Amino acid sequence: MSNDKLAVRIGALLAKAEHASTEEEAAAYFGKAQALSTQHQIELETARLAHTGRQAPAVPTVREIVLGEPRQRGLYTYVQLFSQIGRANGVKSDVAHNSTRVWAYGFAEDIDTVEQLYNSLVVQMTQASRAYIAKGEFRNETSSRDAWDWKGTRTSALTARLSFQQAFAQRIGARLREAKEQAITAKDTQVYNDGLVGAALVLAGRDLAVQNHYRETSNASGRYRGGRNARQSLHAAASGYVAGDKARLGAAKSIGGARTAISA
């Protein structure tokens, strides 16, 4: 399957998810989109390892992607979402010190898929958090710095929004990993029957190629810590987790993008 055909097929699945009549149906399309991406990665890596033609085999690259504007609050939750999607699709990231952009390391077609999924999900994340804030339910809760801070303070809208979006991103990452593992298991049946190496091992080789490229080219200094919100709202986090569980993938909009980066 060509990369263009992959993008079209994933786009079609996202459109179906957006118009699904039930959450279960939408989740099924979501899983299919990730499974399709995983299957495509396995096929591409198998072909790359068996490459015998004159044209050089594909190699990892790096792409700069803008996530937001300077001084925009809570951009680290956008970084979290992008990183969760990237990890499920073999893409590593460096992050600007102000979280406004990332540098994605991986094979070009994998980065394309990550962008396609991110563009849909970041819209859902922000829309879902706005809808949650509008209900005002978080105002009945006190937020705390940790589990032992029993006094707490009145939860602010900002604390609730960031807690919601963090949990949303984490749940999306878990869903993607679940779909990826299912795709690997299904592919292994076919791969072993053909007498070839297992799908998980094929992807491990692809991940190693990306890791080596990252080590050779990344200029990141330090570890990204993301400006975590000092306070947490358990109610907002629980609601964000549920929203991530229900997330539907819709039409994607493109994102674009001085390099000051930190390893994510």
N, C-alpha and C positions, 0 to 999 in steps of 0.2 A: 504494500500500500504506500503511495507517495505521501509526502508530508502535507501537501495541499488537500489530498483526499481525507487525510486524518482530521485536519482542521474542520473540513466540511461536515464530516460524520459526527465529530464531537459537538460542533455547533448545532447540528440537528437534534442531538440528544438533549442539549441544554434548552433548546426551544421547546421540546416536548415536555421537559421537566417544568418549565415555566407555566405551561398550560395544562399540567396534570390536574385531574379532578380530585385526587386525594394525596395526602402527605406520603402514604406508602408508595404510590405510583411515582411521585416525584423523586423519592429516595432511590427507587429502582433505576430510574434514568440516570441519576447522579452516579450510582455505583457503576453503571454501564460505561459512563464517560471515563471514569478512572480506569476501569478494567481495559477499555480500548487503548488508553494511553500506555498501560503496562504491557499489553500484548505487542503493541507497536515497538516499544523499547526493546523487548526480547527479540523480535524479528530483525530490527536494525542492528543490534549488537551481534547477533548470530551471523548476519551478512558481513558485518565489518570484520569480524574475526576470520571469516573464510575468504576475505577479499583477495582476489588474484589478478584483477584487471590493471590496466595502465594507470587509471585515475587513482590518486592517493586516497586511502580510506578516510572517513570522517574523523575529525578530532574535536575535542571540547573547545569552547570559546567563552567569552565573557561579554555581557551586555549590561549597559547602564539603564536603569528603569526608575522613573520619578514616581514617588508615591504621594507626595503632598507638598505644601508650601512651608517655608520657614516660619517658625513660631506657631504653627498649627498644633493645637492641643491633642494629645493622645495618638500621635503618629506611630508610637511604638506598637500599638495594637494592629496597625496596618502592616508593620514589619512582621509581627507575629503571624498574621494570616498568610502573608506571602511566604514566610519561612516554612510554615506547616505544609503548604501546598508544594513548595520546592522539595522538601525532604521526601515526600511521597513520590516524587517524580525525578529523583536523581540530580537535583540542582542545589548547589551550595550558594550561600550569599554572604557578601560583605555589606555593611550598613554605614551610611554617612553618620557623622557624629550627632547630627540633629534629626536623624531618622527620616529625612525628606526623600531619600533615594536608596536604592540597593544596587549592587553589582552582582548579577546572577552568573554563576559559573556552571557550565554543563554543555551538553550537545545542543545545537541550535534548535532542533525540532522539539527537544524536551523543554527548553526555555519558552518556546512558542506555546506549548500546552499549559505550562504554569501561568503564563500571562493570561491565556484565554480563561482559565478557571478563576484566577484572581480577579479579573475584571468583572466577572459576574458576581462573585461572592462578596467583594468589598462593598458593592452597592447594597446587597442584601443585609450585610452586617450593619451598615450605617442606618439604613431604613428601619431595621428591626430595633436598633437601640433608640432611635428617635421615638418610635411608637411606644416602646417601653417607658421612656422618660415622660411622655405625654400622659400616660396613665397615672403617674404620680405615686405608684405603690411603694416606691423606695423611701418615700418620706416618712413612712411608719416604722422605719428601721434605723438603728444607730450603726454606724460603720466603725471599724476598729483597725488597728495596725497589724494585729495578729490575734491568734486564738486566745491569748492570755490578757488581752486588753479589754477587760469586761466592762469598763465604764463606757468607752466609745463616745462618739459625738453624733449629732444629727447628720445623716447621709446627705451629701450634696449631689446635685444633678451630674456634676463632672465625675465624682467618684462612682456614681451608679453607672454612668455611660462607659467609663473605662473598664470597670469590673465586668459589665455585660459583654463588651467587645473582646476582652481577654478570653472569657469563657467560650464565646462563640468560636474564636479562632482555634482554641484547643480542641473543641468538639469536632470541628471540620477536619483537623489533622487526624483525629482518631478514625473518623469515617473514611477518609482517604486511605489510611493504612489498612483498614479492614477490607476495603474493596481491592486494594493492591494484593494483599495476601490471598484473597479468593481467586484473583486472576492468575496468580503464580501457581496455585494448586491446580487450577483447571488446565493451565498450559503444560504443567509437568506431565500430566497424563498423556498428552499428545507427544511431547518431546521424548519421553522415555520409550514410548511405543515405536518411535522412529529410530531408537538406538542412539540418541544424541545426549549431550550433557543437559542436566536439569536447568529449568528456567531461573531458579534462584541463583545458581552459580553463574549463569550468563549475566544476570543483572549485577552480581557482585563484581564481575570483571569491568562492567561499564562504570560502576561507582568508583572503582579503583582508578580508572582512567581520568575521571573527573577530579578525584582527590589529588592525583599527581599533578594535573594541570593547575589546580588551585594552589598547591604548594609552590609551584614554579612561577606563578604570575601574580598572586595576591600581594598587595602592598599594605594590607591591614595591620594596624598596630593596636594591640590590646584586644580585649574581649567585649563584645557588645552587651551592655546591661540594660539598655532600653528605657531608662527614666521611669521605672515602675512607679505607679501611683502609691503614695505612702499609705493610703487607707483602702480598705476593701469592703464591698457590700456583698454579703452572702446572698441576699435576695436577688440582686441584680445579676450576680454570677450564675445563680441557678437558672434564672430566666434566659441568660445568654446561652447557657448550655442547651436548654430546650430549643431555643431559636436555631442554634447550629444543627441540632438534630433534625429540624424541619426544613432546613434551607433548601431552596430550589435554585437550580442554575438557570439563569436567563440569558438574554442577548448580551454579548460582551462589547465594551467600548475600549478603544485602544488607549494605552497610557504611554507617555514618552519620557525623555529625559535629556572639572574641578573635583576633584576626588579627595575626600577625607573619609576614610572608611575604617570600620571596625568589624572584626569577624563575628558572624552571627552564630 
